[in-house]
Amino acid sequence: MATPIGNRADITLRALHVLARVDVVACEDTRVTAQLLAYYGLGKPLLALHAHNENEAAARVVALLAQGQAVAFVSDAGTPGVSDPGARLVAAAVAAGHRVLPLPGASSVLAALCAAGDVNAQGFVFHGFLPAKGAARASALQELLADPRTQVVFEAPHRIAALLQGLAAGAPARTLTLARELTKQFEEIATLPAAQASAWLAAEPRRARGEFVLVLHAGTRRADAAPAEDGGVADDAAALPAAARHCLAVLQRELPLRQAVALAGEISGAPRNALYRHALQRSADDA
């Protein structure tokens, strides 16, 4: 069942009713759930079920269900199974012939999309958290930028600045909605061109603290990301002078990507966006 993502008032009457009636509550973090239940005057046996023990804990839940006990599962915040544990538990329960009842409620994805006002007939793509670093992250970012549909991404505070720089370099004119600390005391929602996002973040130091949901609004498919005749992806970075590509490669060996691209552009005169996409493509090819 879904639990509040910040504001404790964002819990449904049905969820409270079910939590009061079940025999056991399986949860991502027993400390977090104990506080939530205590806030509503509820006390239940808790069973830890998280990313590191989901298979074993799911087997315990299935055994409890086989004994006729009713079990609820909650993650720390939001809807289980959406960038949180829960999917393997549900699969195990269904495979054992037990009924699974979803209890909808708070969702940071849907809250951010509502605030962005950008879902259209094309729908949206939910990425969760991008890979943390390296070629996998570069490849995921390139894929995201090439897709004209609305994109939804989670990001942690220590990586938000780098992500905003990447979005600005790859799609500066595309609209971006930044939803920070949704439903919490310091909630902020801003919609602006991706090129301005880094300045928005830097304008207030506390903005770098807290969880983010980013909505990259729908755009047109970029010419440099259009399908090529062989079914691949055409890249305008292929038109970069050899000297610019070589300069970038040398700088990348010693500097973070953003600095390497900025210096390579200044030295060679090549467009920074093209240099950035070339660097992402090289990282993906090397993976």
C-alpha positions in Angstrom: 0.0 0.0 0.0 1.1 3.6 -0.6 2.2 5.7 2.4 2.9 9.4 2.6 6.0 10.8 0.8 6.4 13.6 3.3 3.2 15.1 4.7 1.6 12.5 7.0 -1.9 13.7 6.1 -1.4 12.2 2.7 -2.6 8.7 3.7 -5.9 7.2 2.7 -8.7 6.2 5.0 -8.6 2.8 3.4 -4.9 2.4 4.2 -5.5 3.2 7.8 -8.4 0.8 7.9 -6.3 -2.0 6.4 -3.3 -1.3 8.7 -5.6 -1.6 11.7 -6.9 -5.0 10.6 -3.9 -6.8 9.3 -1.9 -9.3 11.4 1.6 -8.2 10.3 3.1 -5.2 8.4 6.1 -6.0 6.2 8.1 -2.9 5.6 11.3 -1.5 4.1 12.5 0.0 7.4 10.9 -1.0 10.7 12.0 2.2 12.4 10.3 4.4 9.8 7.1 2.3 9.8 7.0 2.1 13.5 7.0 5.9 13.7 4.2 6.1 11.1 2.0 3.6 12.9 2.6 5.3 16.2 1.5 8.6 14.7 -1.8 7.0 13.9 -2.1 5.1 17.2 -1.5 1.7 15.6 0.8 -1.0 16.8 1.5 -4.1 14.7 4.2 -6.8 14.5 6.7 -5.6 11.9 8.7 -7.7 9.4 11.7 -6.1 7.6 11.6 -6.5 3.8 14.0 -4.4 1.8 16.3 -4.5 -1.2 18.9 -6.7 0.5 16.6 -9.4 1.8 13.5 -9.3 -0.4 13.7 -12.9 -1.6 14.1 -14.4 1.9 11.6 -12.0 3.5 9.1 -12.6 0.7 9.3 -16.3 1.5 8.4 -15.5 5.1 5.5 -13.4 4.1 4.2 -16.2 1.8 4.5 -18.6 4.7 2.4 -16.3 6.9 -0.2 -16.0 4.2 -0.4 -19.8 3.9 -1.2 -19.8 7.7 -4.2 -17.5 7.0 -2.6 -14.3 8.3 -3.2 -11.0 6.6 0.0 -9.1 5.7 0.3 -5.5 4.5 3.5 -4.2 2.8 4.7 -0.6 2.8 7.9 1.0 1.7 9.4 4.0 3.6 7.4 6.5 1.4 5.2 6.4 -1.6 4.1 3.3 -3.6 6.0 0.0 -3.2 7.5 -1.5 -6.3 8.1 1.9 -7.9 11.9 2.4 -7.4 11.3 0.7 -4.0 11.2 -3.0 -3.0 7.9 -4.9 -3.4 7.9 -6.3 -6.9 9.5 -9.7 -6.0 7.2 -10.0 -3.0 4.1 -9.5 -5.2 5.4 -12.0 -7.7 6.0 -14.6 -5.0 2.6 -14.1 -3.4 0.8 -14.4 -6.7 2.9 -17.4 -7.7 1.8 -19.1 -4.4 -1.9 -18.4 -5.3 -2.5 -15.6 -2.9 -4.6 -12.5 -3.6 -2.7 -9.2 -3.8 -4.7 -6.0 -3.2 -3.1 -2.7 -4.3 -4.0 0.3 -2.1 -3.2 3.4 -4.2 -2.1 6.7 -2.7 0.9 9.1 -2.6 3.3 8.9 -5.6 6.1 11.4 -6.2 6.0 10.5 -9.9 2.4 11.4 -10.4 2.6 14.5 -8.1 5.5 15.9 -10.2 3.7 15.2 -13.5 0.6 17.0 -12.2 2.7 20.0 -11.3 4.5 19.9 -14.7 1.3 19.8 -16.7 3.0 18.1 -19.6 1.5 14.6 -20.1 0.1 14.3 -23.6 -1.0 11.6 -26.0 2.6 10.3 -26.2 2.6 9.5 -22.5 5.7 9.6 -20.4 8.8 7.5 -19.6 9.7 6.8 -15.9 13.4 6.2 -15.4 13.7 6.2 -11.6 17.3 6.9 -10.6 19.8 6.9 -13.4 23.0 4.8 -12.9 25.2 6.5 -10.4 28.3 7.0 -12.6 30.5 6.0 -15.5 29.5 4.8 -18.9 26.2 3.4 -17.8 25.1 6.9 -16.5 26.3 8.6 -19.7 24.5 6.2 -21.9 21.2 6.5 -19.9 21.4 10.3 -20.1 22.0 10.2 -23.8 19.0 7.9 -24.3 16.8 10.2 -22.2 17.8 13.3 -24.1 17.2 11.6 -27.5 13.6 10.6 -26.5 11.0 13.3 -27.4 8.5 12.0 -24.8 8.1 13.4 -21.3 10.8 11.9 -19.1 10.6 11.5 -15.3 13.8 11.0 -13.3 14.6 10.7 -9.6 17.9 12.2 -8.3 19.8 12.4 -5.1 21.1 15.7 -3.7 24.8 14.9 -4.2 24.2 14.3 -7.9 21.6 16.9 -8.8 24.1 19.6 -9.9 25.8 17.2 -12.4 22.5 16.0 -13.8 21.3 19.5 -14.4 24.5 20.4 -16.1 24.1 17.4 -18.4 20.5 18.3 -19.2 21.5 21.9 -20.0 24.3 20.8 -22.2 22.2 18.2 -24.1 18.8 20.0 -24.4 19.2 23.6 -23.2 15.9 24.8 -24.7 13.8 21.9 -23.5 11.5 22.7 -20.6 12.3 21.1 -17.2 10.2 20.9 -14.0 12.2 20.5 -10.8 10.1 19.1 -7.9 12.1 19.2 -4.7 11.0 17.8 -1.3 7.4 17.1 -2.6 4.7 17.5 0.1 7.3 18.4 2.8 7.9 21.7 4.6 10.4 23.1 2.1 8.7 21.9 -1.1 9.7 23.8 -4.2 8.5 23.3 -7.7 10.1 25.3 -10.6 9.4 25.1 -14.4 12.0 26.6 -16.6 14.3 26.0 -19.6 16.9 23.3 -18.8 19.6 25.9 -19.6 18.5 27.9 -16.5 18.2 25.0 -14.1 21.8 25.1 -12.7 21.4 28.8 -11.9 18.1 28.1 -10.1 19.8 25.4 -8.0 22.8 27.7 -7.1 20.6 30.7 -6.2 19.6 29.1 -2.9 22.1 26.8 -1.1 19.4 24.7 0.6 18.0 23.7 -2.8 20.9 21.2 -3.1 19.5 19.4 -0.1 16.6 17.0 -0.5 15.2 14.5 -2.9 14.3 15.6 -6.5 11.8 14.5 -9.1 12.7 15.9 -12.5 10.2 16.1 -15.4 11.9 16.8 -18.8 9.0 18.0 -20.9 8.1 16.6 -24.2 10.1 18.0 -27.1 10.7 17.3 -30.8 13.1 14.6 -31.8 16.5 16.3 -32.3 18.0 16.1 -35.7 21.2 14.7 -34.1 19.1 11.9 -32.5 17.1 11.0 -35.6 17.2 7.3 -36.7 20.0 6.8 -39.3 19.4 4.7 -42.4 21.1 1.7 -40.8 18.7 1.9 -37.8 21.3 3.5 -35.6 21.4 7.0 -34.2 22.9 9.9 -36.2 25.2 12.0 -34.2 26.2 15.6 -35.1 29.4 15.1 -33.1 30.6 13.0 -36.1 31.1 16.4 -37.9 33.4 17.7 -35.2 36.9 18.4 -36.4 39.4 15.7 -35.6 41.5 18.2 -33.6 38.5 19.0 -31.4 37.8 15.3 -30.7 41.4 14.7 -29.9 41.5 17.7 -27.5 38.4 16.5 -25.7 39.8 13.0 -25.4 43.0 14.3 -23.8 41.2 16.6 -21.4 38.7 13.8 -20.4 41.6 11.7 -19.1 42.4 14.4 -16.5 39.3 16.4 -15.8 35.6 15.9 -15.0 33.3 15.8 -18.1 31.9 19.3 -17.7 35.3 20.9 -17.4 36.8 18.9 -20.2 33.9 19.9 -22.5 34.2 23.6 -21.6 37.9 23.7 -22.1 37.8 21.7 -25.4 35.2 24.1 -26.7 37.2 27.1 -25.7 40.4 25.7 -27.2 39.0 24.3 -30.4 36.0 26.6 -31.0 33.7 23.6 -31.5 30.1 23.7 -30.2 30.0 22.6 -26.6 26.7 20.7 -27.1 28.2 18.6 -29.9 31.4 18.0 -27.7 29.2 16.9 -24.8 27.2 14.5 -26.9 30.4 13.1 -28.5 31.8 12.5 -25.0 28.6 10.7 -24.0 28.7 8.5 -27.1 32.3 7.6 -26.5 31.5 6.6 -23.0 28.6 4.4 -24.2 30.7 2.8 -26.9 33.5 2.0 -24.3 31.0 0.4 -21.9 
